């Protein structure tokens, strides 16, 4: 089993920045990739970004490309999501996810094995 704990959400004005963290514990050796998803009220859980644990390859949804950056600290077993130039439409609960698979189905939330509890991000003036 893998446990994921997110932190760093909050309220920010449009154009502002936030950094989310996701700390992994437990059977970390089983993780080959991680991702961030988000879910706004009344909408399905949507892919935000992906990172390969072994080589650091990153992939992004078009809606966040150029504004969000995913990174990892292998020594701390932690993944970060740096969010810049935030927009009101970025408002959602953000979830960290991990899985044993590498690249196949990286944007499909059903292909992830473990999930964090979620952290609220609200972008509003």
N, C-alpha and C positions, 0 to 999 in steps of 0.2 A: 504493500500500500504506500501511496504517496500523499502527503498532506501539503496543501498550498495555502499560504496566508498572504492576502493582499493588504496593502496600506497606501495612503497618500491621496485618497480622493478628497473632494471638498467643493466649495463654491468659488468660482473665479469669474472675473469679468471677461467679456469678449475681447480677444486679442491677447489674453493672458496665457500663462503656462502652468502646468502641473506635472509632477513626476510620480508615477505609480510604481510600487515595488511588489514583487511576488517572491516570497521565500519558500523554498521547497525543502521538505524533510521526509524521512522514512526511506523507502527503497529507491533512492535517487539513481542508482545504477541502471534502473529500468527505463529511465527517461532518455529519449533520443531527440525530442523536439518539444517546443512549447509555443503557446500562442496567447494572444489577447483577443477577447470578443467583447461585444457590448450589446446591451438590450435596453431599448427605450420603451416607455409605456405603450402597450398595445402593438408592439412590433416584435418580430422574430429576433432571436439572437444572431448577431451579424459579426462576421470576421473583421478584425482590425489589422492584426499583424502576426507574423510567425518568425521563429528563429530556430535554426538547427543547433542542437547542443554540441555536436562534434566540430563543425567547421564554421559556425557563426553565420551561415547563409540567412539572409533576411528577406521577407516578402511583405508587401503592404497592400491593403485595399486602396483603390484609386482615390477614395474620399479623404484619405489621411496622408497620402504620399506627399512628401516634402514638408509636412508639418509634424508628424510623429516619428519617433525613433525608438526602436527596440534594441536592447543590449543585454548582455549577460555577464555575470561575475561567477565564474565556475568555482572559485575558492569559497564563495559565500553561498553557492547554490541559489542564487537570486537572479531574477530577470526584472528589468526595468522598462518602463514605458514613459519616455519623455514626450510630453504633448505641448506643442507650441502653437501660437496663432489660433487659439481655441475659438470655436464658433458655437452659437446656441444649439445648432443641430448636433453637436458632439455630446450633448447632455444625455446621459444614460448610466446604467449600472455597468461597470467594467469588470469582466471576469478573466482571471488567469486560468490557463488550462495546460495540461501536460499529457504526453502520450508516449508509447513505446515506438510507434511508427515514425518513419523519417519524413519523407516529403509527400507521399500519396495522400490526397484528400486533405491537404493542410488547411483549407479554408472552410471545411465542413465541420461544424461543431459536434456532429454525431461521431466523428472519428477520433475524439479525444477521450482519454480514459479517466482523467482526474481533473477536478475543478476546485477553485477557491470559492469563498463565500460571496465574493463580489464587493465592490466599493463604488459608492455613488459619486459621479462627477456631474456638477451642475454649472453650466455656463450661462450667466445672466447678469445684466446690469441692474 
